[in-house]
Amino acid sequence: MDYARLVDEYYRCLDAHEYETLNSVLHPEFVQHRPDRSFESRKAFVEFMATGRPNTETTHQIEAVLESAASLAAHGRLLNSEGEQLFEFIDVFRFDDGQILAVDTFS
């Protein structure tokens, strides 16, 4: 499985507002943990990304990717619609059955 390609698709879907496709790359038991909140289901995460984010006009700019046999970490910057940096992040992805099972976000 090409995890880097799967992670690229994850960020592309977030930036392009393609939530049906995003849903398809996430495992049914998907969870995300981040400093400000956690999402304990795929449905809750996708719904928040579609309707709950305070700023939907953003772009994820990935600076580095580190991959192991079981996980992948992406270091990047979140940019607003003017290209200004909002914050830096590290997302640590875990996978199962060709989908993203979990993301731990550090910012």
C-alpha positions in Angstrom: 0.0 0.0 0.0 1.3 3.5 -0.9 0.5 5.3 2.3 2.0 8.6 1.1 -0.4 8.7 -1.8 -3.3 8.0 0.5 -2.2 10.8 2.8 -1.9 13.2 -0.2 -5.5 12.3 -1.1 -6.5 13.1 2.5 -5.1 16.6 2.3 -6.4 17.1 -1.3 -9.9 16.2 -0.2 -9.7 18.6 2.8 -8.5 21.5 0.7 -10.9 20.8 -2.2 -13.9 20.2 0.0 -14.4 16.7 -1.4 -16.0 15.2 1.6 -17.5 12.1 0.0 -14.0 11.2 -1.3 -12.5 12.0 2.1 -15.0 9.6 3.7 -13.8 6.8 1.3 -10.1 7.2 2.4 -11.0 7.0 6.1 -11.5 3.6 7.8 -15.0 3.1 9.3 -13.4 3.1 12.8 -11.4 6.3 12.1 -10.5 8.6 15.0 -8.5 11.9 15.2 -6.9 13.4 18.3 -5.6 16.9 18.3 -4.8 19.5 21.0 -8.2 21.3 20.9 -10.5 18.3 20.4 -11.0 14.7 19.4 -13.2 13.0 16.9 -14.2 9.4 17.8 -15.8 8.5 14.5 -15.4 9.0 10.8 -18.8 10.6 10.6 -18.0 13.2 13.2 -14.7 14.1 11.6 -16.1 14.5 8.1 -19.1 16.5 9.4 -16.9 18.9 11.3 -14.6 19.4 8.2 -17.6 20.0 6.0 -19.7 22.3 8.3 -17.9 23.0 11.6 -14.4 24.4 10.7 -14.0 28.0 11.6 -11.9 28.6 8.4 -12.7 26.4 5.4 -10.6 28.3 2.8 -7.2 26.8 3.8 -4.4 24.9 2.1 -2.2 22.2 3.7 1.4 22.7 2.6 3.4 19.6 3.4 7.1 20.1 4.1 8.3 16.6 5.0 7.0 13.1 5.2 8.5 10.3 7.3 7.2 6.8 6.7 7.6 3.5 8.6 6.1 0.1 7.9 3.1 0.9 10.1 2.6 4.7 10.1 3.4 8.0 8.4 4.1 11.4 9.8 3.6 14.6 7.8 5.0 17.9 8.8 3.4 20.9 7.2 1.9 24.4 7.5 -1.8 25.4 7.2 -2.2 28.4 5.1 -5.2 30.8 4.8 -6.7 31.9 1.4 -4.0 34.7 1.1 -1.2 32.1 1.6 -0.4 33.3 5.1 0.6 30.7 7.7 -2.0 30.0 10.3 0.1 27.3 12.1 2.5 24.4 11.7 1.5 20.9 12.4 2.6 17.3 12.5 0.0 14.6 11.6 0.8 11.0 12.5 -1.2 8.6 10.5 -2.0 4.9 11.2 -3.6 2.7 8.6 -5.7 -0.4 8.4 -7.0 -2.3 5.3 -5.9 0.3 2.8 -7.5 3.2 4.7 -6.5 5.8 7.2 -7.5 4.4 10.7 -6.2 7.3 12.9 -4.6 10.7 12.8 -2.8 12.2 15.8 -2.3 15.9 15.2 0.3 18.1 17.0 0.4 21.8 16.4 
